[in-house]
Each structure stands twice: as structure tokens, then as C-alpha cells.
Amino acid sequence: MGVVAEAKRIPVPMLDLERQFAPLREEILAAVAEVCDAQSYILGPKVEAFEAAAAEICGAKFAVGCSSGTDALWLALAASGVGDSTRAVRASERPTVLTTPFTFFATASAILRAGARPVFADIDPRTFNLSADAVQEVLTGPEGAAVKAVMPVHLYGQCAEMNRFYALEQERGLAIIEDAAQAFGAEWRCDDGVVRRAGSFGVAAGFSFYPTKNLSAFGEAGLVTTSDATVNARLRSLRSHGMTQRYYHDDVGWNCRMDAVQGAVLGVKLKHIARWNEERQEKARRYTQLFRAAGIAAAEGSVSVKDGVVLPFTEARATHVFHQYVVRVGRRDALREHLVQRGIGSEIYYPVPLHLQPALRELGYKRGNFPEAERAAEEVLALPIYPELRAEEQERVVEAVREFYG
């Protein structure tokens, strides 16, 4: 077998965490050993140091570590006074939170757990983020009066159109709760020219450090950022069963504290996140060059798979950190099987929009309500992207896609 043929047999994983861990091994193990030596496993100095450093990077006054991105979203909503999860409220009486149907399930489940009701608006077909125009339509319609908060999701690593959503907070008094689970380090240039980071716009924001994220823990972990001192105090109480003093409960909170081991790991990785995000951006630029050179990319600005592979679109005001590199493609499932046969990883984020999920049928939505979200669910495909992805692996991915479309 020739060298070229042999290279085509080497798998290209969707993600390879071992490549990230290897150069940090000694530093991470030393940080974890400090936790073990101190015998302090929940919260503690490692978590506090990570919280302070993360808040500074995000441009927020406070950051509160917790046990997962899902808990981060619930904490952000509950501490901001959105909903009331401490008592039974009929669905028709719950305040509503306006969000996107094209996101991970936790966006909606956290809203429900907070005692509110999710209401959806369609997405921008270019960025896959919640459409500000669609949000405006809902707010001026019959459901608008009940909307208490808007939760934009910074999907795949790119901020939603935050100048528009921030204006809603100022003009209508709506709470803006950012779902920043996929966007640590992402930026947006505001109308006043100031560049702000994900996690600094709304009343509060939730981040996830699930192992696949661009900033990842060694398991489950999350973070809430806020610049409101009152919200910060309530976040810290709610994550510890509603306690402000040991065994005295002012709220019905939950046990969702961050483990010290995760704080130690994240503290080490945080020092590298700026470089890793830059490397992700470079990989994204290389993919774009390779797809265009292969002659299978749709024209810039197109959102139709009839024109070819639709490459990721970055808003002029945004700094995309490419947690995922997501393309639109025709015959998506057949292409994915073609990649599997060649040992190339891929993933579908997300195959079923939230308004069509069986668990949320009581919200009353049906197919056709959000056509852009539904079309995206049928066409999106995430390709391997991480800082350690090799140039020849990217070439293999693009060549396999080109081969499929002939």
C-alpha cells in the first residue's frame, strides 16, 4: 500500500483530548495533587482562584463555579428572579423566557426548572443564533406581554446579536440571561465600539465546561458570571442549598457546587484558552481555504445547500471562537456515513429542534412553526476542530467531502 493510501486509512477523530492533556500533564497533576494534599474537595481555594480569573477574562465583576452548564443556566435564571421554582405554578401562569429552538436541551429544561416557561423564536439562517427580528415579532405579538426574560444562545462559539438584545434589556426592562455554554472567550463589538466578552452582557450568563467544550474540565463543571452584587450573593446561596449561614436556609436552593479538582484543572487550562481559541480560528480559516480550493463551497453569504457546502458565517462584529466548525450540507446523513467509512469523525448539533422534542410537546408547538430551525436541523454537520488538529487531517476531511459530492 502506498504512503498516500495508507494516510487515508488513519482515523481523524472528532476530538482528541489526549493531545491537549499531554503537554499539560505535569502541571495538571500537580494542581490536582495540591487538592488531594489539602483534603478540601468541594469549592475552596482552587475554585475561588478560578472564579476570580474567569470573571476578569469575561469582563464580569463576579463568577460563581458550579457543577455543570445545566446548573449554571438554572442558577442564572433563579438568582436573577426569573420564575419561581419553589412553588407549584400552573403552566399558564408562569412567566415566559424567550429563547431559540435550535440549541441543546438544557436551555429549555433550565427554564422549566426555574419555574418559567420557554417560548421560542426562529433563528438567523446564517449564524444559527436566535434572530433578533424574530424575537421582536414575538414581543409585539400576543405572547409578548408575558415575556420576562430573553435567553440568547451563543451557538457554536459565536455571540448572538447582542447589541439588539442589550437594547431590549434597556428599553423594555427584560432580563437578558446569556447561554454562553459554547462560547468562552467569544467577543462582540457593541454600538459604542466597545468590545465585550460573552458573559458580560446580561444580568447573568451560564457557561459549560463539559469535556468537549473549548474550555473543558475533567468531567462536569459550569460557571455563572454576573456584575450584579445581589445576584452574585444569591448565586452563592442557591448553589449550596440556599444557605448563607451553615444549616440556615433562606432559599430552596440546590447542591450544585464545583468540585475542587475541577477548579484546579480549569485554573491550569484557563491560562491557555486565549491561544487555543486563536488556534481554533486558524483551523477554521484553513478549512475555508481548503473548501474553496476544492470547488465545493457555496458562494459567501449563501445559506442554500443547492449552491454547495455552506461554510460557517461570522458576523462582522463577532469574534468567533469555533467551539464547533459547522457546515450546512445536502444529503447530510449520507455524507456522515461516507465519513464514518473513512474513519473521519463528525457530529450533528442538533438533529431535532426543541419545539419538536417529545418532552416539550405540552408547549403546543408543531412542525412548521420555526422553519429555519427545522431546516438547520436537517442540514448541519460539525467537522473536527480543536487546537491540536493537524493540517493533513483537515486536508483528509475536505478531500472526503469533495469525494462524496464528486
C-alpha positions as a Markdown table, in Angstrom:
| # | Residue | x | y | z |
|---|---|---|---|---|
| 1 | Met | 0.0 | 0.0 | 0.0 |
| 2 | Gly | 1.4 | 3.4 | -0.9 |
| 3 | Val | 2.1 | 6.2 | 1.5 |
| 4 | Val | -0.9 | 8.3 | 0.3 |
| 5 | Ala | -3.3 | 5.4 | 0.5 |
| 6 | Glu | -2.0 | 4.5 | 4.0 |
| 7 | Ala | -2.5 | 8.1 | 5.2 |
| 8 | Lys | -6.2 | 7.9 | 4.1 |
| 9 | Arg | -6.7 | 5.0 | 6.5 |
| 10 | Ile | -5.6 | 6.9 | 9.6 |
| 11 | Pro | -8.7 | 8.0 | 11.6 |
| 12 | Val | -9.4 | 11.7 | 12.1 |
| 13 | Pro | -11.2 | 11.9 | 15.5 |
| 14 | Met | -13.9 | 14.4 | 16.1 |
| 15 | Leu | -12.0 | 15.4 | 19.2 |
| 16 | Asp | -8.7 | 14.2 | 20.7 |
| 17 | Leu | -8.4 | 15.3 | 24.4 |
| 18 | Glu | -5.2 | 13.3 | 24.8 |
| 19 | Arg | -3.3 | 15.8 | 22.5 |
| 20 | Gln | -4.4 | 18.7 | 24.8 |
| 21 | Phe | -3.6 | 16.8 | 28.0 |
| 22 | Ala | -0.1 | 15.5 | 27.1 |
| 23 | Pro | 1.8 | 18.9 | 27.3 |
| 24 | Leu | -0.1 | 20.0 | 30.4 |
| 25 | Arg | 0.1 | 16.6 | 32.2 |
| 26 | Glu | 2.6 | 17.5 | 34.9 |
| 27 | Glu | 1.1 | 20.9 | 35.6 |
| 28 | Ile | -2.5 | 19.5 | 35.9 |
| 29 | Leu | -1.4 | 16.5 | 38.0 |
| 30 | Ala | 0.5 | 18.9 | 40.4 |
| 31 | Ala | -2.6 | 21.1 | 40.7 |
| 32 | Val | -4.8 | 18.0 | 41.5 |
| 33 | Ala | -2.2 | 16.7 | 44.0 |
| 34 | Glu | -2.5 | 20.0 | 45.8 |
| 35 | Val | -6.2 | 19.4 | 46.2 |
| 36 | Cys | -5.6 | 15.9 | 47.5 |
| 37 | Asp | -2.9 | 17.1 | 49.9 |
| 38 | Ala | -5.3 | 19.8 | 51.3 |
| 39 | Gln | -8.1 | 17.3 | 51.6 |
| 40 | Ser | -10.6 | 20.0 | 50.6 |
| 41 | Tyr | -12.7 | 18.7 | 47.7 |
| 42 | Ile | -15.7 | 21.0 | 47.4 |
| 43 | Leu | -15.2 | 24.7 | 46.4 |
| 44 | Gly | -12.2 | 26.0 | 48.3 |
| 45 | Pro | -9.1 | 28.0 | 47.2 |
| 46 | Lys | -8.7 | 26.4 | 43.7 |
| 47 | Val | -12.3 | 27.1 | 42.8 |
| 48 | Glu | -12.1 | 30.7 | 44.2 |
| 49 | Ala | -8.9 | 31.4 | 42.2 |
| 50 | Phe | -10.5 | 30.1 | 39.0 |
| 51 | Glu | -13.7 | 32.1 | 39.6 |
| 52 | Ala | -11.7 | 35.3 | 40.0 |
| 53 | Ala | -9.6 | 34.7 | 36.9 |
| 54 | Ala | -12.6 | 33.7 | 34.8 |
| 55 | Ala | -14.6 | 36.8 | 35.9 |
| 56 | Glu | -11.7 | 39.0 | 34.8 |
| 57 | Ile | -11.4 | 37.3 | 31.4 |
| 58 | Cys | -15.1 | 37.5 | 30.8 |
| 59 | Gly | -15.3 | 41.2 | 31.8 |
| 60 | Ala | -17.7 | 40.5 | 34.7 |
| 61 | Lys | -17.4 | 41.5 | 38.3 |
| 62 | Phe | -18.2 | 38.1 | 39.7 |
| 63 | Ala | -18.1 | 34.4 | 38.7 |
| 64 | Val | -19.6 | 31.5 | 40.6 |
| 65 | Gly | -18.4 | 28.0 | 39.9 |
| 66 | Cys | -21.0 | 25.2 | 39.8 |
| 67 | Ser | -21.4 | 21.5 | 38.9 |
| 68 | Ser | -22.5 | 21.7 | 35.3 |
| 69 | Gly | -23.5 | 24.0 | 32.5 |
| 70 | Thr | -27.1 | 23.0 | 33.0 |
| 71 | Asp | -26.9 | 24.0 | 36.7 |
| 72 | Ala | -25.3 | 27.3 | 35.6 |
| 73 | Leu | -28.3 | 28.2 | 33.4 |
| 74 | Trp | -30.7 | 27.3 | 36.2 |
| 75 | Leu | -28.7 | 29.3 | 38.7 |
| 76 | Ala | -28.5 | 32.3 | 36.4 |
| 77 | Leu | -32.3 | 32.3 | 35.9 |
| 78 | Ala | -33.2 | 31.6 | 39.6 |
| 79 | Ala | -30.7 | 34.1 | 41.0 |
| 80 | Ser | -32.0 | 36.8 | 38.6 |
| 81 | Gly | -35.6 | 36.4 | 39.8 |
| 82 | Val | -36.9 | 34.7 | 36.6 |
| 83 | Gly | -39.6 | 32.3 | 37.6 |
| 84 | Asp | -40.2 | 30.6 | 40.9 |
| 85 | Ser | -39.2 | 27.0 | 41.2 |
| 86 | Thr | -40.1 | 26.9 | 44.9 |
| 87 | Arg | -43.8 | 26.5 | 44.4 |
| 88 | Ala | -46.2 | 24.8 | 42.0 |
| 89 | Val | -47.5 | 27.2 | 39.4 |
| 90 | Arg | -49.9 | 26.4 | 36.6 |
| 91 | Ala | -48.2 | 26.5 | 33.2 |
| 92 | Ser | -50.5 | 29.3 | 32.0 |
| 93 | Glu | -49.4 | 31.5 | 35.0 |
| 94 | Arg | -45.7 | 31.0 | 34.6 |
| 95 | Pro | -43.6 | 33.9 | 33.3 |
| 96 | Thr | -42.0 | 33.1 | 30.0 |
| 97 | Val | -38.4 | 33.2 | 28.8 |
| 98 | Leu | -37.9 | 33.8 | 25.1 |
| 99 | Thr | -35.2 | 31.7 | 23.5 |
| 100 | Thr | -34.1 | 29.6 | 20.5 |
| 101 | Pro | -35.5 | 26.2 | 19.5 |
| 102 | Phe | -32.1 | 25.3 | 17.9 |
| 103 | Thr | -29.9 | 24.6 | 20.9 |
| 104 | Phe | -29.1 | 21.9 | 23.4 |
| 105 | Phe | -32.0 | 20.7 | 25.6 |
| 106 | Ala | -30.6 | 22.3 | 28.8 |
| 107 | Thr | -31.5 | 25.7 | 27.5 |
| 108 | Ala | -35.2 | 24.8 | 27.8 |
| 109 | Ser | -35.0 | 22.4 | 30.7 |
| 110 | Ala | -33.3 | 25.0 | 32.9 |
| 111 | Ile | -36.1 | 27.5 | 32.1 |
| 112 | Leu | -38.7 | 25.0 | 33.2 |
| 113 | Arg | -36.7 | 24.0 | 36.3 |
| 114 | Ala | -36.6 | 27.7 | 37.3 |
| 115 | Gly | -40.4 | 27.8 | 37.3 |
| 116 | Ala | -40.8 | 29.6 | 34.0 |
| 117 | Arg | -42.0 | 28.6 | 30.5 |
| 118 | Pro | -39.9 | 28.6 | 27.4 |
| 119 | Val | -41.2 | 30.4 | 24.3 |
| 120 | Phe | -39.3 | 30.2 | 21.1 |
| 121 | Ala | -38.4 | 32.5 | 18.2 |
| 122 | Asp | -36.7 | 31.3 | 15.0 |
| 123 | Ile | -33.0 | 31.6 | 14.2 |
| 124 | Asp | -30.9 | 33.6 | 11.8 |
| 125 | Pro | -30.1 | 31.1 | 9.0 |
| 126 | Arg | -26.5 | 32.5 | 8.6 |
| 127 | Thr | -25.3 | 32.2 | 12.2 |
| 128 | Phe | -27.8 | 29.7 | 13.6 |
| 129 | Asn | -28.3 | 32.1 | 16.6 |
| 130 | Leu | -31.5 | 33.4 | 17.9 |
| 131 | Ser | -32.9 | 36.0 | 15.4 |
| 132 | Ala | -33.4 | 39.5 | 16.9 |
| 133 | Asp | -36.0 | 40.2 | 14.3 |
| 134 | Ala | -37.9 | 37.0 | 15.2 |
| 135 | Val | -37.7 | 38.0 | 18.9 |
| 136 | Gln | -39.2 | 41.4 | 18.1 |
| 137 | Glu | -42.1 | 39.7 | 16.3 |
| 138 | Val | -42.9 | 37.6 | 19.4 |
| 139 | Leu | -42.6 | 40.6 | 21.7 |
| 140 | Thr | -45.1 | 42.6 | 19.7 |
| 141 | Gly | -47.5 | 39.6 | 19.4 |
| 142 | Pro | -50.0 | 38.1 | 21.9 |
| 143 | Glu | -47.3 | 36.3 | 23.9 |
| 144 | Gly | -45.1 | 39.3 | 24.3 |
| 145 | Ala | -46.7 | 40.7 | 27.5 |
| 146 | Ala | -45.8 | 37.6 | 29.5 |
| 147 | Val | -42.1 | 37.6 | 28.4 |
| 148 | Lys | -39.9 | 38.3 | 31.5 |
| 149 | Ala | -36.5 | 37.4 | 30.0 |
| 150 | Val | -34.7 | 36.6 | 26.8 |
| 151 | Met | -32.1 | 33.9 | 26.7 |
| 152 | Pro | -29.9 | 34.2 | 23.6 |
| 153 | Val | -27.6 | 31.2 | 23.0 |
| 154 | His | -24.1 | 31.9 | 21.6 |
| 155 | Leu | -24.2 | 28.8 | 19.5 |
| 156 | Tyr | -21.1 | 27.0 | 18.3 |
| 157 | Gly | -18.8 | 29.8 | 19.7 |
| 158 | Gln | -20.2 | 33.0 | 18.2 |
| 159 | Cys | -22.1 | 35.6 | 20.2 |
| 160 | Ala | -25.7 | 36.3 | 19.3 |
| 161 | Glu | -26.5 | 39.8 | 18.0 |
| 162 | Met | -26.0 | 41.3 | 21.5 |
| 163 | Asn | -26.5 | 45.0 | 20.6 |
| 164 | Arg | -30.1 | 44.2 | 19.7 |
| 165 | Phe | -30.7 | 42.1 | 22.8 |
| 166 | Tyr | -29.0 | 44.5 | 25.1 |
| 167 | Ala | -31.3 | 47.2 | 23.8 |
| 168 | Leu | -34.3 | 45.1 | 24.8 |
| 169 | Glu | -33.0 | 45.0 | 28.3 |
| 170 | Gln | -32.6 | 48.8 | 28.4 |
| 171 | Glu | -35.9 | 49.7 | 26.6 |
| 172 | Arg | -38.3 | 47.0 | 27.8 |
| 173 | Gly | -36.8 | 46.0 | 31.2 |
| 174 | Leu | -36.4 | 42.4 | 30.1 |
| 175 | Ala | -33.7 | 40.4 | 31.8 |
| 176 | Ile | -31.1 | 39.1 | 29.4 |
| 177 | Ile | -29.7 | 35.8 | 30.5 |
| 178 | Glu | -26.9 | 34.6 | 28.2 |
| 179 | Asp | -26.5 | 30.9 | 27.4 |
| 180 | Ala | -22.8 | 31.1 | 26.8 |
| 181 | Ala | -22.1 | 27.4 | 27.3 |
| 182 | Gln | -20.3 | 27.1 | 24.0 |
| 183 | Ala | -18.6 | 30.5 | 23.8 |
| 184 | Phe | -15.9 | 31.1 | 26.5 |
| 185 | Gly | -13.8 | 33.9 | 25.2 |
| 186 | Ala | -16.1 | 34.9 | 22.3 |
| 187 | Glu | -16.5 | 38.7 | 21.7 |
| 188 | Trp | -18.9 | 41.2 | 20.3 |
| 189 | Arg | -18.3 | 44.8 | 19.3 |
| 190 | Cys | -21.1 | 47.0 | 20.6 |
| 191 | Asp | -22.7 | 50.0 | 19.1 |
| 192 | Asp | -20.5 | 52.3 | 21.1 |
| 193 | Gly | -17.4 | 50.5 | 19.7 |
| 194 | Val | -16.6 | 48.7 | 22.9 |
| 195 | Val | -15.7 | 45.1 | 22.5 |
| 196 | Arg | -17.2 | 42.9 | 25.2 |
| 197 | Arg | -16.9 | 39.2 | 26.0 |
| 198 | Ala | -19.6 | 36.6 | 26.2 |
| 199 | Gly | -20.8 | 36.6 | 29.8 |
| 200 | Ser | -20.7 | 40.3 | 30.3 |
| 201 | Phe | -23.9 | 41.5 | 28.6 |
| 202 | Gly | -26.9 | 40.3 | 30.6 |
| 203 | Val | -28.0 | 40.1 | 34.2 |
| 204 | Ala | -26.2 | 36.7 | 34.3 |
| 205 | Ala | -24.7 | 34.2 | 32.0 |
| 206 | Gly | -24.1 | 30.4 | 32.2 |
| 207 | Phe | -21.0 | 28.6 | 30.9 |
| 208 | Ser | -20.4 | 24.8 | 30.5 |
| 209 | Phe | -17.0 | 23.1 | 30.9 |
| 210 | Tyr | -18.2 | 19.7 | 29.7 |
| 211 | Pro | -15.1 | 17.9 | 28.3 |
| 212 | Thr | -16.0 | 18.7 | 24.6 |
| 213 | Lys | -16.1 | 22.5 | 25.2 |
| 214 | Asn | -13.3 | 24.9 | 24.1 |
| 215 | Leu | -12.5 | 25.3 | 27.8 |
| 216 | Ser | -13.1 | 21.9 | 29.4 |
| 217 | Ala | -13.0 | 20.2 | 32.8 |
| 218 | Phe | -12.1 | 16.6 | 33.7 |
| 219 | Gly | -15.8 | 15.9 | 34.0 |
| 220 | Glu | -18.9 | 18.1 | 34.6 |
| 221 | Ala | -18.5 | 21.7 | 35.7 |
| 222 | Gly | -20.1 | 25.1 | 35.0 |
| 223 | Leu | -19.9 | 28.8 | 35.8 |
| 224 | Val | -22.2 | 31.8 | 36.2 |
| 225 | Thr | -21.0 | 35.3 | 35.6 |
| 226 | Thr | -22.7 | 38.5 | 36.7 |
| 227 | Ser | -21.8 | 42.1 | 37.6 |
| 228 | Asp | -24.8 | 42.4 | 40.0 |
| 229 | Ala | -23.7 | 42.1 | 43.6 |
| 230 | Thr | -27.2 | 41.0 | 44.7 |
| 231 | Val | -27.4 | 38.3 | 42.0 |
| 232 | Asn | -23.8 | 37.1 | 42.9 |
| 233 | Ala | -24.8 | 36.7 | 46.6 |
| 234 | Arg | -27.9 | 34.7 | 45.7 |
| 235 | Leu | -26.0 | 32.5 | 43.2 |
| 236 | Arg | -23.6 | 31.5 | 46.0 |
| 237 | Ser | -26.5 | 30.7 | 48.3 |
| 238 | Leu | -28.6 | 28.8 | 45.8 |
| 239 | Arg | -25.7 | 26.5 | 44.8 |
| 240 | Ser | -25.4 | 25.4 | 48.4 |
| 241 | His | -29.0 | 24.5 | 49.3 |
| 242 | Gly | -30.0 | 28.2 | 49.8 |
| 243 | Met | -27.6 | 28.6 | 52.7 |
| 244 | Thr | -25.9 | 31.9 | 53.6 |
| 245 | Gln | -25.0 | 30.5 | 57.0 |
| 246 | Arg | -24.3 | 26.8 | 57.6 |
| 247 | Tyr | -27.6 | 24.9 | 58.2 |
| 248 | Tyr | -29.7 | 28.1 | 57.9 |
| 249 | His | -31.7 | 28.1 | 54.6 |
| 250 | Asp | -33.0 | 31.4 | 53.2 |
| 251 | Asp | -34.0 | 29.9 | 49.9 |
| 252 | Val | -34.8 | 26.5 | 48.4 |
| 253 | Gly | -31.6 | 26.0 | 46.6 |
| 254 | Trp | -29.8 | 23.0 | 45.2 |
| 255 | Asn | -26.5 | 21.2 | 45.7 |
| 256 | Cys | -24.6 | 22.3 | 42.6 |
| 257 | Arg | -21.2 | 23.3 | 43.8 |
| 258 | Met | -18.0 | 23.0 | 41.8 |
| 259 | Asp | -15.5 | 20.3 | 42.9 |
| 260 | Ala | -12.1 | 21.5 | 43.8 |
| 261 | Val | -10.5 | 19.1 | 41.4 |
| 262 | Gln | -12.4 | 20.7 | 38.5 |
| 263 | Gly | -11.4 | 24.1 | 39.8 |
| 264 | Ala | -7.7 | 23.0 | 39.8 |
| 265 | Val | -7.9 | 21.6 | 36.2 |
| 266 | Leu | -9.8 | 24.7 | 34.9 |
| 267 | Gly | -7.3 | 27.0 | 36.6 |
| 268 | Val | -4.5 | 25.4 | 34.7 |
| 269 | Lys | -6.3 | 25.4 | 31.4 |
| 270 | Leu | -7.6 | 28.9 | 31.7 |
| 271 | Lys | -4.0 | 30.2 | 31.2 |
| 272 | His | -4.0 | 28.6 | 27.7 |
| 273 | Ile | -7.6 | 29.4 | 26.5 |
| 274 | Ala | -6.6 | 32.6 | 24.5 |
| 275 | Arg | -4.0 | 30.7 | 22.5 |
| 276 | Trp | -6.3 | 27.7 | 22.0 |
| 277 | Asn | -9.1 | 30.0 | 20.7 |
| 278 | Glu | -6.7 | 31.6 | 18.3 |
| 279 | Glu | -5.6 | 28.2 | 17.0 |
| 280 | Arg | -9.3 | 27.2 | 16.6 |
| 281 | Gln | -9.8 | 30.4 | 14.5 |
| 282 | Glu | -6.8 | 29.5 | 12.4 |
| 283 | Lys | -8.1 | 25.9 | 11.8 |
| 284 | Ala | -11.4 | 27.5 | 10.7 |
| 285 | Arg | -9.7 | 29.8 | 8.2 |
| 286 | Arg | -7.8 | 26.8 | 6.8 |
| 287 | Tyr | -11.0 | 24.8 | 6.4 |
| 288 | Thr | -12.5 | 27.7 | 4.5 |
| 289 | Gln | -9.5 | 27.9 | 2.2 |
| 290 | Leu | -9.5 | 24.2 | 1.6 |
| 291 | Phe | -13.2 | 24.0 | 0.8 |
| 292 | Arg | -13.0 | 26.9 | -1.6 |
| 293 | Ala | -9.9 | 25.4 | -3.3 |
| 294 | Ala | -11.8 | 22.1 | -3.7 |
| 295 | Gly | -14.5 | 24.0 | -5.6 |
| 296 | Ile | -17.4 | 22.6 | -3.5 |
| 297 | Ala | -18.1 | 25.6 | -1.2 |
| 298 | Ala | -21.2 | 27.7 | -1.7 |
| 299 | Ala | -20.8 | 31.4 | -2.5 |
| 300 | Glu | -20.1 | 33.6 | 0.5 |
| 301 | Gly | -23.4 | 34.7 | 2.1 |
| 302 | Ser | -25.4 | 31.8 | 0.7 |
| 303 | Val | -27.4 | 29.6 | 3.0 |
| 304 | Ser | -28.6 | 27.2 | 0.4 |
| 305 | Val | -27.1 | 23.7 | 0.2 |
| 306 | Lys | -28.0 | 23.7 | -3.5 |
| 307 | Asp | -25.1 | 26.0 | -4.0 |
| 308 | Gly | -22.6 | 23.7 | -2.3 |
| 309 | Val | -21.2 | 23.2 | 1.2 |
| 310 | Val | -22.3 | 26.3 | 3.2 |
| 311 | Leu | -19.4 | 27.3 | 5.3 |
| 312 | Pro | -19.7 | 29.0 | 8.7 |
| 313 | Phe | -20.6 | 32.7 | 8.7 |
| 314 | Thr | -19.1 | 35.1 | 11.1 |
| 315 | Glu | -20.8 | 38.4 | 11.8 |
| 316 | Ala | -18.6 | 41.5 | 11.2 |
| 317 | Arg | -19.0 | 42.4 | 14.9 |
| 318 | Ala | -18.2 | 39.0 | 16.3 |
| 319 | Thr | -15.0 | 37.2 | 17.3 |
| 320 | His | -16.0 | 33.5 | 16.7 |
| 321 | Val | -14.0 | 31.0 | 18.9 |
| 322 | Phe | -15.2 | 28.0 | 16.9 |
| 323 | His | -16.2 | 25.7 | 19.6 |
| 324 | Gln | -17.5 | 23.8 | 16.6 |
| 325 | Tyr | -17.0 | 24.2 | 12.9 |
| 326 | Val | -20.5 | 23.6 | 11.5 |
| 327 | Val | -21.3 | 23.5 | 7.8 |
| 328 | Arg | -24.7 | 23.1 | 6.0 |
| 329 | Val | -24.7 | 20.2 | 3.5 |
| 330 | Gly | -27.1 | 18.4 | 1.3 |
| 331 | Arg | -27.7 | 14.7 | 1.9 |
| 332 | Arg | -26.3 | 15.2 | 5.3 |
| 333 | Asp | -26.8 | 11.7 | 6.8 |
| 334 | Ala | -25.4 | 10.0 | 3.7 |
| 335 | Leu | -22.3 | 12.3 | 3.8 |
| 336 | Arg | -21.9 | 11.4 | 7.5 |
| 337 | Glu | -21.9 | 7.7 | 6.7 |
| 338 | His | -19.4 | 8.3 | 4.0 |
| 339 | Leu | -17.1 | 10.0 | 6.6 |
| 340 | Val | -17.6 | 7.2 | 9.0 |
| 341 | Gln | -16.4 | 4.7 | 6.4 |
| 342 | Arg | -13.2 | 6.7 | 6.0 |
| 343 | Gly | -12.6 | 7.0 | 9.8 |
| 344 | Ile | -13.5 | 10.7 | 9.9 |
| 345 | Gly | -15.4 | 12.0 | 12.9 |
| 346 | Ser | -18.4 | 14.3 | 12.7 |
| 347 | Glu | -21.4 | 15.2 | 14.8 |
| 348 | Ile | -24.9 | 16.6 | 14.4 |
| 349 | Tyr | -25.7 | 19.6 | 16.7 |
| 350 | Tyr | -28.8 | 19.3 | 16.8 |
| 351 | Pro | -30.9 | 16.8 | 14.8 |
| 352 | Val | -34.3 | 17.7 | 16.5 |
| 353 | Pro | -35.1 | 21.3 | 17.4 |
| 354 | Leu | -36.6 | 21.8 | 20.9 |
| 355 | His | -40.1 | 22.6 | 19.8 |
| 356 | Leu | -40.4 | 19.1 | 18.2 |
| 357 | Gln | -38.9 | 17.3 | 21.2 |
| 358 | Pro | -41.4 | 14.8 | 22.8 |
| 359 | Ala | -40.6 | 16.0 | 26.3 |
| 360 | Leu | -41.8 | 19.5 | 25.3 |
| 361 | Arg | -44.9 | 18.7 | 23.4 |
| 362 | Glu | -47.1 | 20.4 | 26.0 |
| 363 | Leu | -45.7 | 23.7 | 24.9 |
| 364 | Gly | -48.0 | 23.3 | 21.9 |
| 365 | Tyr | -45.7 | 23.8 | 19.0 |
| 366 | Lys | -45.7 | 21.8 | 15.8 |
| 367 | Arg | -43.6 | 21.2 | 12.7 |
| 368 | Gly | -43.5 | 24.3 | 10.5 |
| 369 | Asn | -43.6 | 26.8 | 13.4 |
| 370 | Phe | -39.9 | 27.6 | 13.1 |
| 371 | Pro | -38.8 | 26.7 | 9.5 |
| 372 | Glu | -35.2 | 28.0 | 9.8 |
| 373 | Ala | -34.5 | 25.9 | 12.9 |
| 374 | Glu | -36.1 | 22.9 | 11.3 |
| 375 | Arg | -34.0 | 23.3 | 8.1 |
| 376 | Ala | -30.8 | 23.7 | 10.1 |
| 377 | Ala | -31.6 | 20.5 | 12.0 |
| 378 | Glu | -31.7 | 18.7 | 8.7 |
| 379 | Glu | -28.5 | 20.2 | 7.2 |
| 380 | Val | -25.9 | 21.0 | 9.8 |
| 381 | Leu | -22.8 | 18.9 | 10.3 |
| 382 | Ala | -19.9 | 19.6 | 12.7 |
| 383 | Leu | -16.5 | 18.7 | 11.4 |
| 384 | Pro | -13.4 | 18.0 | 13.6 |
| 385 | Ile | -11.9 | 21.2 | 15.0 |
| 386 | Tyr | -9.6 | 21.6 | 18.0 |
| 387 | Pro | -6.3 | 23.4 | 18.6 |
| 388 | Glu | -4.2 | 20.2 | 18.0 |
| 389 | Leu | -5.9 | 19.2 | 14.7 |
| 390 | Arg | -3.2 | 18.7 | 12.1 |
| 391 | Ala | -3.1 | 20.3 | 8.7 |
| 392 | Glu | -3.1 | 16.9 | 6.9 |
| 393 | Glu | -6.1 | 15.8 | 8.9 |
| 394 | Gln | -8.0 | 18.8 | 7.7 |
| 395 | Glu | -7.0 | 18.0 | 4.2 |
| 396 | Arg | -8.3 | 14.5 | 4.6 |
| 397 | Val | -11.7 | 15.8 | 5.9 |
| 398 | Val | -12.1 | 18.2 | 2.9 |
| 399 | Glu | -11.0 | 15.6 | 0.4 |
| 400 | Ala | -13.5 | 13.1 | 1.8 |
| 401 | Val | -16.3 | 15.7 | 1.5 |
| 402 | Arg | -15.2 | 16.6 | -2.1 |
| 403 | Glu | -15.1 | 12.9 | -3.0 |
| 404 | Phe | -18.7 | 12.4 | -1.7 |
| 405 | Tyr | -20.1 | 15.2 | -3.9 |
| 406 | Gly | -17.9 | 14.2 | -6.8 |
